[in-house]
């Protein structure tokens, strides 16, 4: 088995994804009921959701915003990673009881289900297979889009327990973004930020650090055309990325400076936009 060489970024975790929504009450109700997220903080126009040990979403109300545009750069989906296959089975049965349309795919490295929130933001809920079952060749991980063995999933021991909300250990597993130019995107994420390219599909790249199957997906499948001037739509506001060491943030700033990429640095945060305009915040610490 051949795994990627050590990347410039040595490790990371994904923090909460920040989204704008047209109706905060509607979105909070959706995420609480359908995904089982707890409301961790609520203000008149903002809310933080996740589970007590892990914020996953930061929502900001933008009244009158139209649904997210599927052809504009921005969020394709955020992906909530559940700890076990039984956890995924319990959530699937709960989600099916809501009557929502849900897609599914066996990616070989994971089993994943897909849906959208009321504003058109894409969501993935998944579980990983054990890392020692992932297949690597020439630094690339093998992934697919096969049907899930639903019968086997629902027969998983513990699957018949009721779903009572996101379990402890749930994290933001990866984020998939729409971009406008795949070559420029690869140069930015690989050569400047320091990610490894671990898979290529037609019109898409998958990148990670530390041998994960992907922390980011990046695609041009919808054409990624910018929204017309003056149009207000629900949108991605920021992806938060946590780096384990202050020196990682310093080194990232140095690479951006050498590449002449504009960024804003404060003591423990660094804000930058990718070539499609997707906003990223790198942070030292949790």
Beta strands, then each sheet from edge to edge (+ up, - down):
strand 1: 13-21
strand 2: 38-42
strand 3: 46-51
strand 4: 54-61
strand 5: 74-81
strand 6: 103-106
strand 7: 110-116
strand 8: 122-128
strand 9: 136-137
strand 10: 140-141
strand 11: 171-178
strand 12: 196-201
strand 13: 204-208
strand 14: 216-219
strand 15: 236-243
strand 16: 264-265
strand 17: 269-273
strand 18: 279-284
sheet 1: 2+ 3- 4+ 1+ 15- 18- 17+ 16-
sheet 2: 6+ 7- 8+ 5+ 11- 14- 13+ 12-
sheet 3: 9+ 10-
end
